[in-house]
Every structure is written in C-alpha cells, then in structure tokens.
C-alpha cells in the first residue's frame, strides 16, 4: 500500500476524541486527523492550535498528518500568517479504488487463497478511497472479509477492525452505523462494544437506583446521612432536595 513514508513505530498510542497520536522512536508525536470534507484554512488553523497546545503541554514536537477522503482532490495543506508558516502532511487516497480492493480480496477468498495481514491493511483506508460503493457498503464488505480471514492472527484482525470502526464512526451517519451493528456485532470487536455497553448500563442503573433511594429519604433523613447511605455526593443530594422543594405538588 503506497501512502507515505512516515516510518511510524507503534510504541504507544494516545487517542484524543476520534483522532490518533503515534509516539515515534525519537519521542515526537505523529498526530492523525481524518476529513471527509475539505475545511481549508479553518481546518489548518484548528490543527495548528492542537499542535501548539499538545507540544506545550506534553513538551514534544508534533507533526499533523491529515487523511482526506477520496472525493477531496486538492486539499489545502499550508498557510502563512504573520512571520509563521504552518503546514500539515496531506494523505489523499483518490488514486486508489475501494471497489477494486474489496473485489480483489473477495475473489482471493473465493478461490481458496489465504489472506495475509498485508492484504487486509488497505481495508482500513477503504473509506478514504475513490469508488462507486457507498461508504456503508464498504464497511460491511470489509467486516465480512475480515470475519472470514482465518489465516490472519486475531490480534492483527482486532487492530484492523478497530480502525475500520473508528473511521466508520467518523464518516457515516448514526442511522447507517445502527444498520452496520448487526455485522460489527458478530466480530470480537463487536462483542467488546456490547460488553462495554452492558457495563455502562449497569453503572447508570446503579446511579439511578441511588438517586431514587435518595429522593425517597429526603423528607426523612438529613442530607449528610442520605449521602452516606446512598454513596451520592452531598452536592447531589442537596440538588435533589432543592428540586423536590421547588416542584409544585399536583
């Protein structure tokens, strides 16, 4: 896959919102952004602010790489303001065709060929490529291919599927993501997402139970005692009491 000769060493990864920071051998950061539309000068100014803040806070040099979707042909990559020129490293995939990449992998699987990690890596960038397939169909096809790629180690598959999920969440509408969850849910990544949702639901459920208990005790016990009994903060209990007092009886 011909993207750019960055020679990244995956020693550590820091994730901020939906973007990535890869820590290089020399300690510097390679910061990755994804854009489905060309933000031009506004985007560059935002990247400059991020670089400056990250460099100042973590005492590291930062270089921003921006991966543009296939429909962006000539993205703005630098601007000069005052005596300073800021630039990013643009990575455009308009020269690659996602339809051809996916079709080639399907044909290899159908012929009984064993897919390698090198075969699957281009799938992680299929949403950035050109082609006729919709973005949703590309993600669906990519997951179907990885699920059948038994010749590739599970750790490598997990990484590829994780990047696919992050890009899909970045570029697809929420309704499209909901449609894809049936396919994603059959992968190990999907199970992890389900497990995480269950755990979050348990935490939220416990919190709601404690809030209900606290509300029932407001007219009976002191605020501090309620906080101790329920595990809620005193500030939360006081807010509940104020809300209950200010709510008119029906």
C-alpha positions, 0 to 999 in steps of 0.5 A: 500500500503506497501512502507515505513514508512516515516510518511510524513505530507503534510504541504507544498510542494516545487517542484524543476524541476520534483522532490518533497520536503515534509516539515515534522512536525519537519521542515526537508525536505523529498526530492523525486527523481524518476529513471527509470534507475539505475545511481549508484554512479553518481546518489548518488553523484548528490543527495548528492550535492542537499542535501548539497546545499538545507540544506545550503541554506534553513538551514534544514536537508534533507533526499533523498528518491529515487523511482526506477522503477520496472525493477531496482532490486538492486539499489545502495543506499550508498557510502563512500568517504573520512571520509563521508558516504552518503546514500539515502532511496531506494523505489523499487516497483518490488514486486508489479504488475501494471497489477494486480492493474489496473485489480483489480480496473477495475473489482471493477468498473465493478461490481458496487463497489465504489472506495475509495481514498485508492484504487486509491493511488497505481495508482500513483506508477503504473509506478514504478511497475513490469508488462507486460503493457507498461508504456503508457498503464498504464497511460491511464488505470489509467486516465480512472479509475480515470475519472470514480471514482465518489465516490472519492472527486475531490480534492483527484482525482486532487492530484492523477492525478497530480502525475500520470502526473508528473511521466508520464512526467518523464518516457515516451517519448514526442511522447507517452505523445502527444498520452496520451493528448487526455485522460489527456485532458478530466480530470480537470487536463487536462483542467488546462494544456490547460488553462495554455497553452492558457495563455502562448500563449497569453503572447508570442503573446503579446511579439511578437506583441511588438517586431514587433511594435518595429522593425517597429519604429526603423528607426523612433523613438529613442530607449528610446521612442520605449521602452516606447511605446512598454513596451520592455526593452531598452536592447531589443530594442537596440538588435533589432536595432543592428540586423536590422543594421547588416542584409544585405538588399536583 
